[in-house]
Amino acid sequence: MEGKAIKLYVSHFGKYKQLKAAGVAVVSIARFNPKWAKDLEGWCTSLAPTGDMIKLPVGEEYDRRFKEILAKRNPHTMYAEISKRNPRHEMVALCCYEKDWNECHRKLVAEWFTKAGYECSEFGMTVRKGPKVTQTELF
């Protein structure tokens, strides 16, 4: 049985209370879960970095190795599983520890889901659409 369509976000555990208040299910994609988070809606270890990757600085090597992990996964199967396991929620946030998404594997997870045709963005991030306007174009 397939789950229903959900809106996917990525975020960090620092926004846990904000996510919960917004009615967003919180699913961990971290190697280890915070001890205080007793009511997580799931733990998706297949989207977590490996233990040895945690020691690597974020950069080309880290990205390459995490993309190898993602290449072994099917985003459609993963989306269906996340949806199926969260039947009471219309929104799900895949969370980890790193505050800055530019320094984190969750940005790669969001790009992976987006490339597969699913909307997945950082919770609370405003994405600007339209042409970039510079100061000189205003006058």
C-alpha positions as MATLAB code, in Angstrom:
seq = 'MEGKAIKLYVSHFGKYKQLKAAGVAVVSIARFNPKWAKDLEGWCTSLAPTGDMIKLPVGEEYDRRFKEILAKRNPHTMYAEISKRNPRHEMVALCCYEKDWNECHRKLVAEWFTKAGYECSEFGMTVRKGPKVTQTELF';
ca = [
       0.000    0.000    0.000;
       1.400    3.372   -1.028;
       1.298    6.354    1.306;
      -0.362    9.629    0.476;
       1.444   12.635   -0.987;
       3.374   14.604    1.611;
       5.384   17.822    1.596;
       9.004   17.055    2.405;
      11.319   19.392    4.263;
      14.800   19.075    5.632;
      15.791   20.799    8.865;
      17.850   20.487   12.019;
      16.892   19.416   15.511;
      17.245   23.023   16.722;
      13.899   23.714   15.028;
      12.217   20.717   16.661;
       9.640   22.705   18.653;
       8.897   24.965   15.677;
       8.371   21.947   13.418;
       6.084   20.244   15.927;
       4.074   23.460   16.433;
       3.575   23.662   12.652;
       2.234   20.094   12.556;
       5.302   18.720   10.793;
       6.354   15.135   11.510;
      10.017   14.917   12.486;
      12.021   12.019   11.052;
      15.688   11.719   11.936;
      18.282   11.289    9.200;
      21.107   11.546   11.727;
      23.507    8.809   12.668;
      22.273    9.087   16.278;
      19.082   10.619   17.633;
      18.980   13.263   20.365;
      18.181   11.650   23.713;
      15.585   14.315   24.481;
      13.588   13.663   21.270;
      11.329   10.886   22.556;
       8.491   11.512   20.093;
      10.234   11.360   16.726;
       7.988   10.009   13.987;
      10.791    7.930   12.554;
      14.473    7.318   12.047;
      15.723    6.873    8.501;
      19.261    5.556    8.927;
      19.581    4.882    5.201;
      19.753    8.673    4.686;
      22.346    9.204    7.424;
      26.077    9.581    6.821;
      28.292    6.684    7.816;
      30.247    6.804   11.061;
      33.558    7.534    9.350;
      32.002   10.349    7.299;
      31.080   12.271   10.443;
      34.771   12.977   11.002;
      35.268   14.364    7.487;
      35.097   18.099    6.827;
      32.231   19.079    4.560;
      33.521   19.436    1.039;
      34.115   17.522   -2.169;
      35.130   14.236   -0.510;
      32.186   14.274    1.900;
      29.750   15.150   -0.902;
      31.174   12.454   -3.183;
      30.871    9.773   -0.537;
      27.353   10.770    0.490;
      26.223   10.886   -3.133;
      27.519    7.308   -3.451;
      25.193    6.367   -0.575;
      22.259    8.094   -2.264;
      23.051    6.397   -5.593;
      22.359    3.038   -3.912;
      18.916    4.222   -2.790;
      15.711    4.790   -4.742;
      14.141    8.198   -4.002;
      10.680    7.020   -5.102;
      10.786    4.032   -2.754;
      12.155    6.203    0.049;
       9.439    8.852   -0.444;
       6.703    6.188   -0.465;
       8.103    4.625    2.720;
       8.328    7.972    4.541;
       4.781    8.789    3.468;
       3.439    5.375    4.472;
       5.046    5.553    7.914;
       3.516    8.991    8.594;
      -0.161    8.590    7.668;
      -1.381   11.319   10.037;
       0.899   14.023    8.644;
       0.850   16.061    5.444;
       4.343   17.455    6.083;
       7.502   15.618    7.103;
      10.880   17.127    8.006;
      14.011   15.016    7.663;
      16.231   16.296   10.472;
      19.820   16.119   11.609;
      22.083   18.115   13.930;
      23.943   20.599   11.717;
      22.376   24.070   11.847;
      23.777   25.333    8.522;
      22.351   23.293    5.664;
      25.297   24.298    3.464;
      27.508   22.334    5.872;
      25.263   19.285    6.022;
      24.226   16.152    4.171;
      20.551   17.174    4.309;
      21.149   19.665    1.487;
      22.238   16.707   -0.665;
      19.143   14.771    0.469;
      16.893   17.698   -0.536;
      18.605   17.966   -3.937;
      18.250   14.186   -4.426;
      14.507   14.236   -3.745;
      14.039   17.375   -5.871;
      15.896   15.825   -8.806;
      13.518   12.839   -8.545;
      10.521   15.176   -8.876;
       9.565   15.751   -5.226;
       9.427   19.188   -3.668;
      11.893   19.194   -0.789;
      13.327   22.335    0.780;
      14.815   23.599    4.029;
      12.014   24.286    6.525;
      11.575   28.035    6.936;
      13.870   28.957    4.049;
      12.410   31.449    1.613;
      13.190   30.600   -1.974;
      13.212   33.671   -4.171;
      11.652   33.172   -7.583;
      11.986   35.500  -10.517;
      14.835   37.595  -11.874;
      17.583   38.807   -9.604;
      17.271   42.552   -9.157;
      20.353   44.619   -8.472;
      20.477   48.098   -6.974;
      21.414   49.755  -10.289;
      18.267   48.375  -11.967;
      16.069   50.181   -9.453;
      16.998   53.679  -10.667;
];
